[in-house]
Amino acid sequence: IAVHGVVPGAGAQSKRLLAAVWAVYVVGAIAATALLAAVPAAALIAPVLAVVAVAVTAGRHDWAADAARP
């Protein structure tokens, strides 16, 4: 049974990863709130740019992996 996303006997690395994910959620929520208060129009632009950045990074990683295969 998993408790808060960590299975019993999970290693320290799994717990650190889960803590890092939650930290990113909190920092992202705070940043989004501050951005929305400062520049309301950016509330739509910032998430789109973040998704594009992730998609480009994932695509480049995938292309590099494909190029490395014989």
All heavy atoms as a GROMACS GRO file, in nm:
protein
  478
    1ILE      N    1   0.085  -0.118   0.000
    1ILE     CA    2   0.000   0.000   0.000
    1ILE      C    3   0.089   0.123   0.000
    1ILE      O    4   0.180   0.133   0.081
    1ILE     CB    5  -0.093   0.001   0.123
    1ILE    CG1    6  -0.187  -0.118   0.116
    1ILE    CG2    7  -0.168   0.131   0.132
    1ILE    CD1    8  -0.276  -0.131   0.238
    2ALA      N    9   0.061   0.215  -0.088
    2ALA     CA   10   0.138   0.339  -0.094
    2ALA      C   11   0.077   0.444  -0.002
    2ALA      O   12  -0.045   0.457   0.007
    2ALA     CB   13   0.140   0.392  -0.237
    3VAL      N   14   0.162   0.512   0.068
    3VAL     CA   15   0.118   0.620   0.156
    3VAL      C   16   0.177   0.750   0.103
    3VAL      O   17   0.298   0.767   0.104
    3VAL     CB   18   0.163   0.594   0.302
    3VAL    CG1   19   0.121   0.707   0.391
    3VAL    CG2   20   0.109   0.462   0.352
    4HIS      N   21   0.093   0.838   0.056
    4HIS     CA   22   0.136   0.967   0.000
    4HIS      C   23   0.235   0.948  -0.113
    4HIS      O   24   0.330   1.024  -0.126
    4HIS     CB   25   0.195   1.056   0.109
    4HIS     CG   26   0.102   1.083   0.222
    4HIS    ND1   27  -0.010   1.161   0.207
    4HIS    CD2   28   0.100   1.039   0.349
    4HIS    CE1   29  -0.076   1.166   0.321
    4HIS    NE2   30  -0.011   1.093   0.410
    5GLY      N   31   0.218   0.846  -0.192
    5GLY     CA   32   0.302   0.824  -0.308
    5GLY      C   33   0.430   0.749  -0.281
    5GLY      O   34   0.508   0.725  -0.372
    6VAL      N   35   0.457   0.711  -0.157
    6VAL     CA   36   0.579   0.638  -0.125
    6VAL      C   37   0.540   0.501  -0.072
    6VAL      O   38   0.467   0.490   0.025
    6VAL     CB   39   0.664   0.713  -0.020
    6VAL    CG1   40   0.788   0.633   0.014
    6VAL    CG2   41   0.702   0.850  -0.070
    7VAL      N   42   0.588   0.397  -0.135
    7VAL     CA   43   0.557   0.261  -0.092
    7VAL      C   44   0.642   0.226   0.030
    7VAL      O   45   0.752   0.279   0.047
    7VAL     CB   46   0.579   0.158  -0.204
    7VAL    CG1   47   0.484   0.181  -0.318
    7VAL    CG2   48   0.722   0.161  -0.253
    8PRO      N   49   0.593   0.139   0.115
    8PRO     CA   50   0.675   0.096   0.229
    8PRO      C   51   0.808   0.038   0.182
    8PRO      O   52   0.814  -0.036   0.085
    8PRO     CB   53   0.590  -0.011   0.297
    8PRO     CG   54   0.451   0.017   0.253
    8PRO     CD   55   0.463   0.075   0.114
    9GLY      N   56   0.913   0.076   0.247
    9GLY     CA   57   1.046   0.027   0.210
    9GLY      C   58   1.110   0.105   0.096
    9GLY      O   59   1.212   0.063   0.044
   10ALA      N   60   1.048   0.216   0.056
   10ALA     CA   61   1.106   0.297  -0.052
   10ALA      C   62   1.240   0.353  -0.006
   10ALA      O   63   1.259   0.388   0.109
   10ALA     CB   64   1.012   0.410  -0.089
   11GLY      N   65   1.330   0.361  -0.100
   11GLY     CA   66   1.463   0.412  -0.069
   11GLY      C   67   1.464   0.562  -0.049
   11GLY      O   68   1.368   0.633  -0.077
   12ALA      N   69   1.577   0.611  -0.003
   12ALA     CA   70   1.593   0.754   0.022
   12ALA      C   71   1.581   0.834  -0.108
   12ALA      O   72   1.528   0.946  -0.107
   12ALA     CB   73   1.727   0.780   0.088
   13GLN      N   74   1.626   0.776  -0.218
   13GLN     CA   75   1.620   0.847  -0.346
   13GLN      C   76   1.474   0.871  -0.386
   13GLN      O   77   1.440   0.979  -0.433
   13GLN     CB   78   1.692   0.769  -0.454
   13GLN     CG   79   1.695   0.842  -0.588
   13GLN     CD   80   1.773   0.767  -0.694
   13GLN    OE1   81   1.816   0.655  -0.672
   13GLN    NE2   82   1.790   0.828  -0.808
   14SER      N   83   1.387   0.774  -0.368
   14SER     CA   84   1.246   0.789  -0.400
   14SER      C   85   1.182   0.897  -0.315
   14SER      O   86   1.102   0.977  -0.363
   14SER     CB   87   1.171   0.657  -0.379
   14SER     OG   88   1.218   0.560  -0.467
   15LYS      N   89   1.219   0.900  -0.189
   15LYS     CA   90   1.162   1.001  -0.099
   15LYS      C   91   1.213   1.140  -0.135
   15LYS      O   92   1.136   1.236  -0.130
   15LYS     CB   93   1.197   0.965   0.046
   15LYS     CG   94   1.125   0.840   0.092
   15LYS     CD   95   1.165   0.800   0.232
   15LYS     CE   96   1.094   0.671   0.272
   15LYS     NZ   97   1.135   0.623   0.404
   16ARG      N   98   1.339   1.150  -0.172
   16ARG     CA   99   1.392   1.281  -0.214
   16ARG      C  100   1.324   1.328  -0.342
   16ARG      O  101   1.293   1.447  -0.357
   16ARG     CB  102   1.543   1.274  -0.234
   16ARG     CG  103   1.622   1.275  -0.106
   16ARG     CD  104   1.770   1.299  -0.131
   16ARG     NE  105   1.829   1.205  -0.225
   16ARG     CZ  106   1.886   1.090  -0.191
   16ARG    NH1  107   1.893   1.055  -0.065
   16ARG    NH2  108   1.938   1.010  -0.283
   17LEU      N  109   1.302   1.236  -0.435
   17LEU     CA  110   1.235   1.272  -0.560
   17LEU      C  111   1.094   1.322  -0.533
   17LEU      O  112   1.051   1.424  -0.588
   17LEU     CB  113   1.232   1.153  -0.656
   17LEU     CG  114   1.160   1.176  -0.789
   17LEU    CD1  115   1.227   1.287  -0.868
   17LEU    CD2  116   1.156   1.048  -0.869
   18LEU      N  117   1.020   1.252  -0.448
   18LEU     CA  118   0.885   1.295  -0.414
   18LEU      C  119   0.887   1.432  -0.346
   18LEU      O  120   0.805   1.519  -0.378
   18LEU     CB  121   0.817   1.192  -0.324
   18LEU     CG  122   0.672   1.222  -0.288
   18LEU    CD1  123   0.585   1.225  -0.414
   18LEU    CD2  124   0.620   1.118  -0.190
   19ALA      N  125   0.981   1.454  -0.257
   19ALA     CA  126   0.993   1.584  -0.191
   19ALA      C  127   1.026   1.694  -0.292
   19ALA      O  128   0.971   1.805  -0.285
   19ALA     CB  129   1.099   1.579  -0.082
   20ALA      N  130   1.112   1.663  -0.389
   20ALA     CA  131   1.147   1.761  -0.492
   20ALA      C  132   1.026   1.794  -0.579
   20ALA      O  133   1.004   1.911  -0.615
   20ALA     CB  134   1.261   1.709  -0.578
   21VAL      N  135   0.946   1.694  -0.612
   21VAL     CA  136   0.826   1.718  -0.694
   21VAL      C  137   0.731   1.811  -0.620
   21VAL      O  138   0.679   1.907  -0.677
   21VAL     CB  139   0.757   1.584  -0.730
   21VAL    CG1  140   0.618   1.607  -0.785
   21VAL    CG2  141   0.842   1.507  -0.828
   22TRP      N  142   0.709   1.784  -0.491
   22TRP     CA  143   0.619   1.871  -0.413
   22TRP      C  144   0.675   2.012  -0.400
   22TRP      O  145   0.601   2.110  -0.404
   22TRP     CB  146   0.590   1.809  -0.276
   22TRP     CG  147   0.481   1.708  -0.286
   22TRP    CD1  148   0.494   1.573  -0.286
   22TRP    CD2  149   0.342   1.734  -0.304
   22TRP    NE1  150   0.372   1.514  -0.301
   22TRP    CE2  151   0.277   1.611  -0.312
   22TRP    CE3  152   0.266   1.850  -0.314
   22TRP    CZ2  153   0.139   1.600  -0.329
   22TRP    CZ3  154   0.129   1.840  -0.331
   22TRP    CH2  155   0.067   1.716  -0.338
   23ALA      N  156   0.807   2.024  -0.386
   23ALA     CA  157   0.869   2.157  -0.378
   23ALA      C  158   0.846   2.234  -0.507
   23ALA      O  159   0.816   2.354  -0.504
   23ALA     CB  160   1.018   2.144  -0.347
   24VAL      N  161   0.860   2.165  -0.620
   24VAL     CA  162   0.836   2.230  -0.749
   24VAL      C  163   0.689   2.274  -0.761
   24VAL      O  164   0.660   2.383  -0.811
   24VAL     CB  165   0.876   2.138  -0.866
   24VAL    CG1  166   0.827   2.191  -0.999
   24VAL    CG2  167   1.026   2.120  -0.867
   25TYR      N  168   0.597   2.192  -0.714
   25TYR     CA  169   0.455   2.230  -0.715
   25TYR      C  170   0.432   2.358  -0.636
   25TYR      O  171   0.364   2.451  -0.681
   25TYR     CB  172   0.367   2.120  -0.654
   25TYR     CG  173   0.346   1.999  -0.739
   25TYR    CD1  174   0.311   1.878  -0.680
   25TYR    CD2  175   0.359   2.000  -0.877
   25TYR    CE1  176   0.290   1.764  -0.755
   25TYR    CE2  177   0.339   1.886  -0.953
   25TYR     CZ  178   0.304   1.769  -0.891
   25TYR     OH  179   0.284   1.657  -0.965
   26VAL      N  180   0.490   2.364  -0.517
   26VAL     CA  181   0.470   2.480  -0.430
   26VAL      C  182   0.533   2.605  -0.490
   26VAL      O  183   0.470   2.711  -0.497
   26VAL     CB  184   0.526   2.453  -0.288
   26VAL    CG1  185   0.528   2.579  -0.205
   26VAL    CG2  186   0.444   2.344  -0.219
   27VAL      N  187   0.656   2.593  -0.538
   27VAL     CA  188   0.723   2.707  -0.599
   27VAL      C  189   0.649   2.753  -0.724
   27VAL      O  190   0.631   2.873  -0.748
   27VAL     CB  191   0.871   2.673  -0.631
   27VAL    CG1  192   0.935   2.781  -0.716
   27VAL    CG2  193   0.948   2.654  -0.502
   28GLY      N  194   0.601   2.660  -0.803
   28GLY     CA  195   0.524   2.695  -0.923
   28GLY      C  196   0.395   2.766  -0.890
   28GLY      O  197   0.357   2.863  -0.957
   29ALA      N  198   0.326   2.721  -0.787
   29ALA     CA  199   0.202   2.786  -0.747
   29ALA      C  200   0.227   2.928  -0.697
   29ALA      O  201   0.153   3.021  -0.731
   29ALA     CB  202   0.133   2.704  -0.638
   30ILE      N  203   0.333   2.945  -0.620
   30ILE     CA  204   0.367   3.079  -0.570
   30ILE      C  205   0.406   3.170  -0.686
   30ILE      O  206   0.362   3.286  -0.694
   30ILE     CB  207   0.480   3.070  -0.466
   30ILE    CG1  208   0.427   3.001  -0.340
   30ILE    CG2  209   0.535   3.208  -0.432
   30ILE    CD1  210   0.534   2.964  -0.239
   31ALA      N  211   0.487   3.119  -0.778
   31ALA     CA  212   0.529   3.200  -0.894
   31ALA      C  213   0.410   3.236  -0.981
   31ALA      O  214   0.399   3.350  -1.029
   31ALA     CB  215   0.634   3.124  -0.974
   32ALA      N  216   0.319   3.141  -1.003
   32ALA     CA  217   0.202   3.168  -1.086
   32ALA      C  218   0.112   3.273  -1.022
   32ALA      O  219   0.060   3.362  -1.090
   32ALA     CB  220   0.123   3.040  -1.109
   33THR      N  221   0.097   3.267  -0.890
   33THR     CA  222   0.015   3.366  -0.820
   33THR      C  223   0.078   3.504  -0.831
   33THR      O  224   0.008   3.602  -0.858
   33THR     CB  225  -0.001   3.326  -0.673
   33THR    OG1  226  -0.062   3.197  -0.667
   33THR    CG2  227  -0.086   3.425  -0.598
   34ALA      N  228   0.208   3.512  -0.811
   34ALA     CA  229   0.277   3.641  -0.821
   34ALA      C  230   0.269   3.696  -0.963
   34ALA      O  231   0.245   3.816  -0.983
   34ALA     CB  232   0.422   3.626  -0.778
   35LEU      N  233   0.286   3.610  -1.061
   35LEU     CA  234   0.279   3.653  -1.201
   35LEU      C  235   0.139   3.700  -1.237
   35LEU      O  236   0.122   3.801  -1.305
   35LEU     CB  237   0.322   3.539  -1.293
   35LEU     CG  238   0.334   3.571  -1.441
   35LEU    CD1  239   0.442   3.677  -1.464
   35LEU    CD2  240   0.369   3.446  -1.519
   36LEU      N  241   0.040   3.629  -1.190
   36LEU     CA  242  -0.098   3.667  -1.218
   36LEU      C  243  -0.131   3.802  -1.157
   36LEU      O  244  -0.200   3.884  -1.218
   36LEU     CB  245  -0.195   3.561  -1.164
   36LEU     CG  246  -0.343   3.584  -1.190
   36LEU    CD1  247  -0.371   3.592  -1.339
   36LEU    CD2  248  -0.425   3.472  -1.128
   37ALA      N  249  -0.082   3.829  -1.037
   37ALA     CA  250  -0.107   3.956  -0.972
   37ALA      C  251  -0.034   4.070  -1.043
   37ALA      O  252  -0.086   4.181  -1.054
   37ALA     CB  253  -0.064   3.950  -0.825
   38ALA      N  254   0.087   4.043  -1.092
   38ALA     CA  255   0.168   4.148  -1.155
   38ALA      C  256   0.128   4.173  -1.300
   38ALA      O  257   0.113   4.287  -1.342
   38ALA     CB  258   0.316   4.110  -1.148
   39VAL      N  259   0.111   4.065  -1.377
   39VAL     CA  260   0.083   4.077  -1.520
   39VAL      C  261  -0.024   3.975  -1.558
   39VAL      O  262   0.008   3.863  -1.594
   39VAL     CB  263   0.211   4.051  -1.603
   39VAL    CG1  264   0.185   4.078  -1.751
   39VAL    CG2  265   0.328   4.132  -1.554
   40PRO      N  266  -0.151   4.014  -1.548
   40PRO     CA  267  -0.259   3.916  -1.574
   40PRO      C  268  -0.252   3.850  -1.712
   40PRO      O  269  -0.285   3.733  -1.725
   40PRO     CB  270  -0.386   4.000  -1.560
   40PRO     CG  271  -0.348   4.113  -1.472
   40PRO     CD  272  -0.203   4.141  -1.504
   41ALA      N  273  -0.205   3.921  -1.813
   41ALA     CA  274  -0.198   3.863  -1.947
   41ALA      C  275  -0.098   3.748  -1.952
   41ALA      O  276  -0.111   3.656  -2.033
   41ALA     CB  277  -0.160   3.970  -2.049
   42ALA      N  278   0.002   3.752  -1.866
   42ALA     CA  279   0.104   3.647  -1.864
   42ALA      C  280   0.049   3.516  -1.808
   42ALA      O  281   0.113   3.413  -1.821
   42ALA     CB  282   0.224   3.692  -1.783
   43ALA      N  283  -0.067   3.522  -1.748
   43ALA     CA  284  -0.126   3.400  -1.691
   43ALA      C  285  -0.153   3.297  -1.800
   43ALA      O  286  -0.152   3.177  -1.773
   43ALA     CB  287  -0.255   3.433  -1.617
   44LEU      N  288  -0.175   3.340  -1.922
   44LEU     CA  289  -0.196   3.246  -2.032
   44LEU      C  290  -0.067   3.216  -2.107
   44LEU      O  291  -0.049   3.106  -2.158
   44LEU     CB  292  -0.298   3.303  -2.130
   44LEU     CG  293  -0.440   3.318  -2.076
   44LEU    CD1  294  -0.528   3.385  -2.180
   44LEU    CD2  295  -0.496   3.184  -2.038
   45ILE      N  296   0.023   3.311  -2.111
   45ILE     CA  297   0.145   3.295  -2.189
   45ILE      C  298   0.246   3.204  -2.118
   45ILE      O  299   0.306   3.117  -2.181
   45ILE     CB  300   0.208   3.433  -2.219
   45ILE    CG1  301   0.114   3.512  -2.309
   45ILE    CG2  302   0.344   3.419  -2.283
   45ILE    CD1  303   0.152   3.657  -2.325
   46ALA      N  304   0.263   3.222  -1.988
   46ALA     CA  305   0.365   3.145  -1.914
   46ALA      C  306   0.342   2.994  -1.921
   46ALA      O  307   0.437   2.920  -1.949
   46ALA     CB  308   0.372   3.194  -1.771
   47PRO      N  309   0.221   2.943  -1.898
   47PRO     CA  310   0.203   2.797  -1.908
   47PRO      C  311   0.228   2.743  -2.049
   47PRO      O  312   0.284   2.635  -2.065
   47PRO     CB  313   0.057   2.775  -1.868
   47PRO     CG  314   0.018   2.896  -1.792
   47PRO     CD  315   0.100   3.008  -1.848
   48VAL      N  316   0.191   2.819  -2.149
   48VAL     CA  317   0.214   2.776  -2.287
   48VAL      C  318   0.364   2.767  -2.313
   48VAL      O  319   0.413   2.669  -2.372
   48VAL     CB  320   0.146   2.871  -2.387
   48VAL    CG1  321   0.190   2.843  -2.530
   48VAL    CG2  322  -0.005   2.860  -2.375
   49LEU      N  323   0.439   2.866  -2.267
   49LEU     CA  324   0.584   2.863  -2.286
   49LEU      C  325   0.648   2.747  -2.210
   49LEU      O  326   0.741   2.683  -2.260
   49LEU     CB  327   0.646   2.996  -2.241
   49LEU     CG  328   0.612   3.116  -2.328
   49LEU    CD1  329   0.673   3.243  -2.269
   49LEU    CD2  330   0.658   3.096  -2.470
   50ALA      N  331   0.596   2.717  -2.092
   50ALA     CA  332   0.649   2.605  -2.014
   50ALA      C  333   0.624   2.472  -2.086
   50ALA      O  334   0.713   2.387  -2.093
   50ALA     CB  335   0.587   2.603  -1.876
   51VAL      N  336   0.505   2.455  -2.141
   51VAL     CA  337   0.473   2.331  -2.213
   51VAL      C  338   0.560   2.319  -2.338
   51VAL      O  339   0.611   2.211  -2.369
   51VAL     CB  340   0.322   2.325  -2.247
   51VAL    CG1  341   0.293   2.214  -2.345
   51VAL    CG2  342   0.240   2.310  -2.121
   52VAL      N  343   0.578   2.428  -2.409
   52VAL     CA  344   0.663   2.426  -2.528
   52VAL      C  345   0.806   2.391  -2.490
   52VAL      O  346   0.871   2.309  -2.558
   52VAL     CB  347   0.657   2.561  -2.602
   52VAL    CG1  348   0.765   2.572  -2.708
   52VAL    CG2  349   0.519   2.581  -2.664
   53ALA      N  350   0.857   2.447  -2.381
   53ALA     CA  351   0.993   2.417  -2.337
   53ALA      C  352   1.008   2.269  -2.303
   53ALA      O  353   1.108   2.206  -2.340
   53ALA     CB  354   1.030   2.504  -2.216
   54VAL      N  355   0.911   2.212  -2.234
   54VAL     CA  356   0.917   2.071  -2.199
   54VAL      C  357   0.909   1.985  -2.325
   54VAL      O  358   0.983   1.887  -2.340
   54VAL     CB  359   0.804   2.034  -2.100
   54VAL    CG1  360   0.791   1.884  -2.085
   54VAL    CG2  361   0.829   2.100  -1.965
   55ALA      N  362   0.822   2.020  -2.418
   55ALA     CA  363   0.807   1.943  -2.541
   55ALA      C  364   0.935   1.947  -2.624
   55ALA      O  365   0.980   1.844  -2.677
   55ALA     CB  366   0.689   1.996  -2.622
   56VAL      N  367   0.998   2.063  -2.634
   56VAL     CA  368   1.122   2.076  -2.710
   56VAL      C  369   1.233   1.996  -2.644
   56VAL      O  370   1.308   1.924  -2.711
   56VAL     CB  371   1.161   2.225  -2.725
   56VAL    CG1  372   1.304   2.239  -2.777
   56VAL    CG2  373   1.063   2.295  -2.818
   57THR      N  374   1.242   2.006  -2.512
   57THR     CA  375   1.345   1.931  -2.439
   57THR      C  376   1.325   1.781  -2.456
   57THR      O  377   1.421   1.708  -2.482
   57THR     CB  378   1.344   1.969  -2.290
   57THR    OG1  379   1.363   2.110  -2.278
   57THR    CG2  380   1.451   1.895  -2.213
   58ALA      N  381   1.203   1.736  -2.443
   58ALA     CA  382   1.174   1.593  -2.459
   58ALA      C  383   1.202   1.548  -2.603
   58ALA      O  384   1.258   1.440  -2.625
   58ALA     CB  385   1.029   1.564  -2.423
   59GLY      N  386   1.168   1.630  -2.698
   59GLY     CA  387   1.193   1.597  -2.838
   59GLY      C  388   1.341   1.588  -2.868
   59GLY      O  389   1.386   1.495  -2.936
   60ARG      N  390   1.418   1.682  -2.815
   60ARG     CA  391   1.562   1.679  -2.837
   60ARG      C  392   1.624   1.555  -2.773
   60ARG      O  393   1.713   1.493  -2.830
   60ARG     CB  394   1.628   1.805  -2.783
   60ARG     CG  395   1.584   1.930  -2.860
   60ARG     CD  396   1.647   2.053  -2.806
   60ARG     NE  397   1.780   2.062  -2.866
   60ARG     CZ  398   1.876   2.141  -2.822
   60ARG    NH1  399   1.856   2.214  -2.717
   60ARG    NH2  400   1.991   2.145  -2.882
   61HIS      N  401   1.576   1.520  -2.654
   61HIS     CA  402   1.627   1.402  -2.585
   61HIS      C  403   1.594   1.277  -2.666
   61HIS      O  404   1.677   1.188  -2.682
   61HIS     CB  405   1.566   1.393  -2.445
   61HIS     CG  406   1.614   1.276  -2.367
   61HIS    ND1  407   1.559   1.151  -2.379
   61HIS    CD2  408   1.714   1.264  -2.277
   61HIS    CE1  409   1.622   1.067  -2.300
   61HIS    NE2  410   1.716   1.134  -2.236
   62ASP      N  411   1.472   1.271  -2.718
   62ASP     CA  412   1.429   1.156  -2.796
   62ASP      C  413   1.508   1.147  -2.926
   62ASP      O  414   1.549   1.040  -2.967
   62ASP     CB  415   1.279   1.166  -2.824
   62ASP     CG  416   1.222   1.036  -2.878
   62ASP    OD1  417   1.266   0.929  -2.832
   62ASP    OD2  418   1.133   1.042  -2.964
   63TRP      N  419   1.530   1.262  -2.992
   63TRP     CA  420   1.607   1.260  -3.116
   63TRP      C  421   1.749   1.216  -3.089
   63TRP      O  422   1.809   1.143  -3.169
   63TRP     CB  423   1.608   1.398  -3.183
   63TRP     CG  424   1.474   1.440  -3.232
   63TRP    CD1  425   1.374   1.361  -3.279
   63TRP    CD2  426   1.423   1.574  -3.237
   63TRP    NE1  427   1.264   1.438  -3.313
   63TRP    CE2  428   1.292   1.568  -3.291
   63TRP    CE3  429   1.476   1.698  -3.205
   63TRP    CZ2  430   1.215   1.681  -3.310
   63TRP    CZ3  431   1.398   1.810  -3.224
   63TRP    CH2  432   1.269   1.801  -3.276
   64ALA      N  433   1.808   1.260  -2.979
   64ALA     CA  434   1.945   1.221  -2.946
   64ALA      C  435   1.953   1.072  -2.919
   64ALA      O  436   2.048   1.005  -2.960
   64ALA     CB  437   1.995   1.299  -2.825
   65ALA      N  438   1.849   1.018  -2.853
   65ALA     CA  439   1.847   0.874  -2.827
   65ALA      C  440   1.834   0.796  -2.957
   65ALA      O  441   1.897   0.691  -2.974
   65ALA     CB  442   1.734   0.839  -2.732
   66ASP      N  443   1.752   0.845  -3.050
   66ASP     CA  444   1.737   0.777  -3.179
   66ASP      C  445   1.865   0.783  -3.260
   66ASP      O  446   1.902   0.686  -3.327
   66ASP     CB  447   1.623   0.841  -3.258
   66ASP     CG  448   1.485   0.803  -3.208
   66ASP    OD1  449   1.477   0.706  -3.130
   66ASP    OD2  450   1.388   0.870  -3.244
   67ALA      N  451   1.935   0.896  -3.253
   67ALA     CA  452   2.060   0.910  -3.328
   67ALA      C  453   2.169   0.819  -3.274
   67ALA      O  454   2.257   0.774  -3.350
   67ALA     CB  455   2.106   1.055  -3.325
   68ALA      N  456   2.163   0.789  -3.146
   68ALA     CA  457   2.266   0.703  -3.084
   68ALA      C  458   2.246   0.557  -3.115
   68ALA      O  459   2.339   0.477  -3.103
   68ALA     CB  460   2.267   0.725  -2.932
   69ARG      N  461   2.127   0.520  -3.158
   69ARG     CA  462   2.100   0.379  -3.190
   69ARG      C  463   2.159   0.345  -3.326
   69ARG      O  464   2.150   0.420  -3.421
   69ARG     CB  465   1.949   0.353  -3.194
   69ARG     CG  466   1.887   0.363  -3.059
   69ARG     CD  467   1.741   0.323  -3.064
   69ARG     NE  468   1.679   0.360  -2.938
   69ARG     CZ  469   1.565   0.424  -2.928
   69ARG    NH1  470   1.497   0.457  -3.034
   69ARG    NH2  471   1.515   0.453  -2.810
   70PRO      N  472   2.219   0.227  -3.337
   70PRO     CA  473   2.279   0.188  -3.466
   70PRO      C  474   2.174   0.148  -3.567
   70PRO      O  475   2.068   0.116  -3.547
   70PRO     CB  476   2.367   0.069  -3.431
   70PRO     CG  477   2.333   0.027  -3.293
   70PRO     CD  478   2.250   0.136  -3.232
   0.00000   0.00000   0.00000
